[in-house]
Amino acid sequence: MAARTAAANITRRAPAIAGGAAAGNVLTRLVAKGRPLVMGVLNVTPDSFSDGGRFLEPTAALMQARRLVDEGADIIDVGAESTRPYGGAVPVSVDEERNRLAAVLPAIVALGIPVSIDTMKAQLAAWALETGAAIVNDVWGLQRDPDMAGVVADHGAPVIIMHNRDTADPAIDIIAAVTDFFSRSLEIAWQAGITREQIVLDPGIGFGKTPEQSLACIARLDAWRGFNLPLLVGASRKRFISSIMRAEPSERLGGSLAAHLIAAENGAAIIRAHDVGPTVQALAVAAAIRRAQ
């Protein structure tokens, strides 16, 4: 009931600025493609769990961004602070996060496809949106920085609301926990004036979850269809894959593709992936097979 109420309430207020509707259309145009979108991951950090340090240098970051575009990414998700879900990430200041992005974000925006900024800081999100980013990807779903929802609303930007927990608890019903979290985030969004056309929900695979709970979130993705909002799944290289068949992050492509294909079958509108080319190919072949049935 709480989920339905929050989802309904989200339509009550208009964007905070007149330009908001145009900015929000970025998400509308993407979803209108009628197929699962692929969001390419670009970590401008020294300590990402999967590719820490490889793209910290601006030239390397821009080369990787171009590669993601060439491989078929619909969105590039750029982050400058590791939010690795299993601990060990070093928090950085807003200034450090901005310094890592200053030399690369404008050039990535100039590539011509929508860029999302992966940050939990409202001040950094505001700067990134003013620099040309089109979407905010908040791994704490508007619930960590109290100013984040206001920044999103004021800029009329789409936002990805991701579920998160500080620690995993194997005793909880993870589906119910994610549903309750989404309901709270949608209420925050409504209060700030973010419209539902600007919202994507992400169950946060690997974040504050046991491997079994991450599997359950992918298997039961339809549990959140009642929100009537696009769903994003980012299972790429996550540790739950290694709980099934032991592998280092760089060796988890097969598991990532399997998870993402099932997520797409279960209704995911956006797939967040490190390996864009193989993901685009896998989704296209799966779609061709379905059409041939």
C-alpha positions in Angstrom: 0.0 0.0 0.0 2.8 2.4 0.9 4.4 1.7 -2.5 1.2 2.5 -4.4 0.6 5.7 -2.4 4.1 7.0 -2.9 4.0 6.2 -6.6 0.7 8.0 -7.0 1.8 11.0 -5.0 4.8 11.6 -7.2 2.7 13.2 -9.9 1.3 16.0 -7.6 3.9 18.7 -8.2 5.6 20.1 -11.2 9.4 20.6 -11.7 10.9 23.4 -9.7 12.1 25.3 -12.8 10.6 25.9 -16.2 13.5 24.1 -18.0 12.9 21.0 -16.1 10.5 19.4 -18.5 13.0 19.6 -21.4 15.8 18.1 -19.2 13.5 15.3 -18.1 12.8 14.4 -21.7 16.3 12.9 -21.9 14.9 9.9 -20.0 11.7 9.9 -21.9 13.5 9.8 -25.2 15.8 7.0 -24.1 13.0 4.8 -22.8 11.1 5.4 -26.0 13.7 3.3 -27.9 11.6 0.3 -26.8 14.5 -2.0 -25.9 16.8 -2.4 -22.9 19.2 0.5 -22.8 22.9 -0.1 -21.9 24.6 2.3 -19.5 28.4 2.1 -19.8 30.4 2.4 -16.6 33.3 4.8 -16.4 35.1 5.0 -13.0 37.5 8.0 -12.7 38.8 6.6 -9.5 41.9 4.9 -8.1 39.9 2.3 -6.1 37.0 0.9 -8.0 36.4 -2.8 -7.2 36.6 -3.8 -10.9 39.0 -1.4 -12.7 40.5 0.8 -10.0 43.0 3.3 -11.4 42.7 2.3 -15.1 40.8 5.5 -16.1 41.9 8.0 -13.5 44.1 9.8 -16.0 42.0 12.1 -18.2 43.3 10.9 -21.5 42.6 7.3 -20.5 39.1 8.2 -19.3 38.2 9.9 -22.5 39.5 7.1 -24.6 37.4 4.7 -22.6 34.4 6.9 -22.9 34.8 6.9 -26.7 35.1 3.1 -26.7 31.9 2.8 -24.7 30.1 5.0 -27.3 31.6 3.0 -30.2 30.4 -0.2 -28.6 26.8 1.0 -28.4 26.3 2.6 -25.0 23.1 4.6 -24.7 24.3 6.4 -21.5 27.7 6.9 -19.9 27.7 6.7 -16.1 30.7 8.6 -14.8 31.8 8.4 -11.1 34.8 9.9 -9.4 34.3 8.4 -5.9 34.3 4.6 -5.4 31.0 3.3 -3.9 32.3 -0.3 -4.0 29.6 -2.3 -2.2 31.9 -4.5 -0.1 34.0 -2.0 1.8 37.4 -0.6 1.3 36.5 2.5 -0.6 38.1 5.7 0.5 35.6 8.6 0.9 36.7 11.8 -0.9 35.8 15.4 -0.6 33.6 17.3 -3.0 36.6 19.2 -4.2 38.6 16.0 -4.9 35.6 14.4 -6.7 35.2 17.6 -8.8 39.0 17.8 -9.5 38.9 14.2 -10.9 36.0 15.1 -13.2 36.9 18.6 -14.2 39.2 17.6 -17.1 37.0 14.8 -18.4 33.3 15.5 -17.9 33.0 18.3 -20.5 34.8 16.2 -23.1 32.6 13.2 -22.4 29.5 15.3 -22.6 30.7 16.5 -26.0 30.6 13.0 -27.3 26.9 13.5 -27.8 25.2 10.8 -25.7 23.6 11.4 -22.3 25.9 11.3 -19.3 24.9 10.4 -15.8 26.8 11.5 -12.8 27.3 8.7 -10.2 27.5 10.6 -6.9 25.9 10.7 -3.5 26.8 14.4 -3.0 24.3 17.1 -3.9 26.9 19.8 -4.4 28.8 17.6 -6.8 25.6 16.6 -8.6 24.7 20.3 -9.1 28.2 21.1 -10.5 28.0 18.1 -12.9 24.6 19.0 -14.1 25.7 22.6 -14.8 28.7 21.1 -16.6 26.5 19.1 -19.0 25.6 15.9 -17.2 22.0 14.9 -17.9 21.1 12.4 -15.2 21.9 11.9 -11.5 22.7 8.4 -10.3 22.4 8.4 -6.5 23.5 5.2 -4.9 21.6 6.2 -1.7 18.3 7.0 -3.5 17.9 10.6 -2.2 18.2 9.4 1.4 21.8 10.2 2.3 22.4 13.8 1.3 19.3 15.9 2.3 20.0 18.4 -0.5 20.1 15.9 -3.3 16.4 15.8 -4.1 16.3 19.6 -4.3 19.2 19.7 -6.6 17.6 17.2 -8.9 14.3 19.1 -8.9 15.9 22.5 -9.4 17.8 21.2 -12.5 14.8 19.3 -13.8 17.1 16.2 -14.2 16.2 12.6 -14.3 17.4 10.6 -11.3 18.3 7.0 -10.6 17.1 6.0 -7.2 19.2 3.0 -6.0 18.5 0.9 -2.9 21.3 0.7 -0.4 22.1 -0.5 3.1 25.1 0.1 5.3 25.4 -3.6 6.0 23.9 -6.8 4.7 21.4 -8.7 6.9 20.6 -12.2 5.7 17.6 -12.3 8.1 15.5 -9.7 6.3 13.1 -10.0 3.5 15.1 -8.1 0.9 12.2 -7.7 -1.5 10.1 -6.0 1.2 13.1 -3.9 2.3 13.8 -2.6 -1.2 10.1 -1.9 -1.7 9.9 0.1 1.5 13.1 2.0 0.6 11.7 2.9 -2.8 8.5 4.2 -1.2 10.5 6.4 1.1 12.6 7.7 -1.8 9.5 8.4 -3.9 8.0 10.4 -1.1 11.2 12.5 -0.8 11.1 13.0 -4.6 7.5 14.1 -4.5 8.1 16.6 -1.7 11.0 18.1 -3.7 9.0 18.4 -6.9 10.6 15.6 -8.9 8.0 14.2 -11.4 7.7 10.4 -12.0 8.8 10.9 -15.7 12.2 11.7 -14.3 12.7 8.6 -12.1 14.4 5.3 -12.5 14.5 2.6 -9.8 17.5 0.4 -9.1 17.4 -2.4 -6.6 21.2 -2.0 -6.0 22.6 -5.4 -6.8 25.4 -6.2 -4.3 24.8 -3.1 -2.1 23.9 -4.0 1.4 22.9 -7.5 0.3 24.1 -11.1 0.6 24.8 -12.9 -2.7 21.5 -14.8 -2.2 19.6 -11.5 -1.8 21.2 -10.1 -4.9 20.1 -13.1 -6.9 16.6 -12.8 -5.4 16.4 -9.1 -6.6 17.1 -10.1 -10.2 14.9 -13.2 -10.1 12.0 -11.2 -8.6 12.4 -7.9 -10.5 8.7 -7.9 -11.2 8.1 -7.2 -7.5 8.6 -3.5 -8.4 6.6 -3.3 -11.6 3.8 -1.8 -9.5 5.7 1.4 -9.2 5.2 1.8 -13.0 8.7 3.3 -13.3 11.7 2.1 -15.4 14.0 -0.4 -13.6 17.8 -0.4 -13.8 19.9 -3.5 -13.0 23.7 -3.3 -12.6 25.0 -6.8 -11.9 28.2 -6.2 -13.9 31.2 -8.0 -12.3 29.5 -8.1 -8.9 30.6 -10.5 -6.1 27.5 -12.6 -6.1 28.7 -14.1 -9.4 31.8 -15.4 -7.6 29.6 -17.0 -4.9 28.3 -19.3 -7.7 31.5 -19.9 -9.6 34.7 -18.5 -8.1 36.1 -15.7 -10.3 37.9 -12.4 -10.0 36.0 -9.2 -11.1 37.7 -9.2 -14.5 36.7 -12.8 -15.1 33.0 -12.3 -14.5 31.8 -11.4 -18.0 29.8 -14.7 -18.4 28.0 -14.3 -15.1 27.3 -10.6 -15.8 25.8 -11.4 -19.2 23.6 -14.2 -17.7 22.3 -11.9 -15.0 21.6 -9.1 -17.4 19.8 -11.2 -19.9 17.5 -12.5 -17.2 17.1 -9.0 -15.8 16.0 -7.8 -19.2 13.6 -10.7 -19.6 12.2 -9.7 -16.2 11.5 -6.2 -17.2 14.8 -4.2 -16.7 14.7 -1.1 -18.9 18.4 -0.2 -18.3 21.4 -2.4 -17.9 24.5 -0.9 -16.3 27.6 -2.7 -17.5 31.4 -2.4 -17.6 31.6 -4.6 -20.8 29.3 -2.6 -23.1 30.1 -4.4 -26.4 29.3 -7.9 -25.2 26.3 -6.7 -23.4 24.9 -4.9 -26.4 25.5 -8.0 -28.5 23.9 -10.4 -26.0 20.8 -8.3 -25.7 20.5 -8.0 -29.5 20.8 -11.7 -30.1 18.3 -12.5 -27.3 15.9 -10.1 -28.9 16.4 -11.6 -32.4 15.7 -15.1 -31.0 12.5 -14.0 -29.3 11.3 -12.4 -32.6 12.0 -15.7 -34.4 9.8 -17.7 -32.0 
